[in-house]
Amino acid sequence: MEVNNSDGDGGSTETPVTNGMTTVSHHYFGDSNGFDDAVSIKIIESMKEEYGLFVWPCSVILAEYVWQQRSRFTGISVVELGAGTSLPGLVAAKVGADVILTEDSNRLEVLDNMRRVCELNNVKCEVMGLTWGVWDESIFSLQPKVILGADVLYDSSAFDNLFATVKFLLENSPGSVFITSYHNRSGHHLIEFLMVKWRLKCVKLLDGFSFLPSWKASGLSGNIQLVEIGLSDMGKNEQAF
Ligand SMILES: C[S@@+](CC[C@H](N)C(=O)[O-])C[C@H]1O[C@@H](n2cnc3c(N)ncnc32)[C@H](O)[C@@H]1O
């Protein structure tokens, strides 16, 4: 995981709150023409920068993408995997998606923080334990049009479980896509390998900094990519959802 600590997560300001171990960061989403329909999200983060209790740079990039693509999200069902502090899912909820935020079922502290963050931002998302590669009953009813995942491709030993879950959700919801942002450390080899192995198709591949406003980009570092993935036999009409 790479993070530029000197500037926080980029595009955020941090306000200390009471117990000294947490901060509340503020994240703004708006167009350059006056922020008329802007959205502001507050995230409770841990100073410990733990996985799931910190807004990772990939999350800032995926959240910005959701914001810029907001017309796609209105009224659709969205599931965020490994949501942690949940910034992309919260933006999706703010622009009118029906959002289920999920996180490793064993990480109760993170799941509790997700509920607190939903309350803080006055959004009604469902918060659910969903461990990749584990088939609890609740997963069978999920039919998201979009699956989101920020910085979930960081531990190669978890890739099979993650992609088993992603593939299940894509198959359970025809025409759906998985949109993920990740640190690109291998050129495009990793994504190519995963697409072949899981019989998936890369629908769109972007440099994460190509659409990020410069005032957000200046606080982030690394080579972050964003990819949209669908089933390899997805019909042309289904890709547009
Ligand atoms: C690097 S953090 C990213 C968190 C958040 N998406 C972000 O970008 O700020 C990876 C997240 O994946 C979650 N995670 C790791 N393994 C998982 C698993 N097997 N099942 C579900 N979530 C998992 C972690 O708890 C953590 O929240």
The ligand as a Gaussian input file, in Angstrom:
#p B3LYP/6-31G(d) Opt

LIG

0 1
 C       -6.376000      -1.492000       1.534000
 S       -7.861000      -1.590000       2.371000
 C       -8.925000      -0.588000       1.342000
 C      -10.061000      -0.044000       2.109000
 C      -10.938000       0.930000       1.333000
 N      -11.581000       0.249000       0.217000
 C      -10.115000       2.101000       0.835000
 O       -9.668000       2.061000      -0.317000
 O       -9.918000       3.040000       1.605000
 C       -8.450000      -3.253000       1.928000
 C       -9.798000      -3.558000       2.516000
 O      -10.177000      -4.889000       2.137000
 C      -10.679000      -5.560000       3.281000
 N      -10.442000      -6.999000       3.135000
 C       -9.265000      -7.635000       3.159000
 N       -9.437000      -8.969000       3.006000
 C      -10.768000      -9.159000       2.908000
 C      -11.567000     -10.328000       2.750000
 N      -11.028000     -11.539000       2.668000
 N      -12.910000     -10.172000       2.665000
 C      -13.474000      -8.941000       2.728000
 N      -12.749000      -7.784000       2.891000
 C      -11.418000      -7.909000       2.990000
 C       -9.861000      -4.971000       4.423000
 O      -10.447000      -5.189000       5.694000
 C       -9.807000      -3.506000       4.018000
 O      -10.933000      -2.791000       4.449000

